[in-house]
Amino acid sequence: MDRRDQTASILLCLHGDCADWDLDHPRFREQVLAWAIAERLKVRLGIADPALLSAEQKETLALLARLGVELLELDAANLQAPT
């Protein structure tokens, strides 16, 4: 990767049962922040249904947003599960 490329980005699509997500898992946070801070990638987290998130999940996402991660709402109707 060319570190001078200011357009480099990564989009992580979070969908499915948000009760199964562990956004506070250290490896998840470390990886997202490593991309955003160390690798200087534009990191975007797409969330299929933010209204279903727990208060803890919303807090974690707010913290990531304060650290430069962009949060997006995904159109759940157009999501397909990986095959």
N, C-alpha and C positions, 0 to 999 in steps of 0.2 A: 504494500500500500504506500502510495506517495503521501507523506505527512503534510506536504504543502497544499494538497487538494482540500480546499475549504468546503467543497460540496459533498464530501464523503459522509454517508449517513447509514444508520441501521434502524429498521422498524421492527419491533417485537409486537406481535399480535397476541393479546391475551383474551382468550375466549373459552367457553365451556363453563363448567360449574366453578364460580369464583371461590366457593368454600374450599376447593381443593388447592387453591393457590397459596403458596407460602412466600409472600413478597418480603417478609422479614428474614428469610433464610440468608445467612451471611454470604454464601456463594453467589446468590442471585444479585444482591445489592453490590457486592464487590465487583462482579462482572459488568454490571450496568454502569457503575461509576468509573471503572477502568476504561471502558469504551469512551465515556463522556469526558473524563478528565485527562487520563494518561494518553489515550489514543486520539483525543480531540475529534471524535466522531460526533455528528449530530445524532443523538439517541432519542428515538421517539417510541413511546409505549402506547399502543392502540388498545383500548379497552372496549369490549363488545357491549357491555351493559353496566355502566358505572353506577346506576341507581341501586344495583344489587350488592355493591361492595359494603363490607363491614366498616365500622368507624376506624378500626385499626388499619385496614387496608387503605382507606382514604388518607389517613395520617402518613403512612409510609409513602404513598404516591405524592402527597404534598411535599414531603421532605425531598424526594427525588427531583420534583419540579423545581424546588428552591436551589437545587444543586445543578440545574441546567438541563434536566431531562424534560422533553416535551411530551405532554399527555394529549392524546387524541381519542375521540369517541369513534369507534368503528361502526359501520352499518351492519348490524347483526344479520340482516336478511341476506346479505351477499357473502357471508363467511361460509367456508367449507372446511370440514375437518380433514386433516392430512390423511392420505391413504397409504 
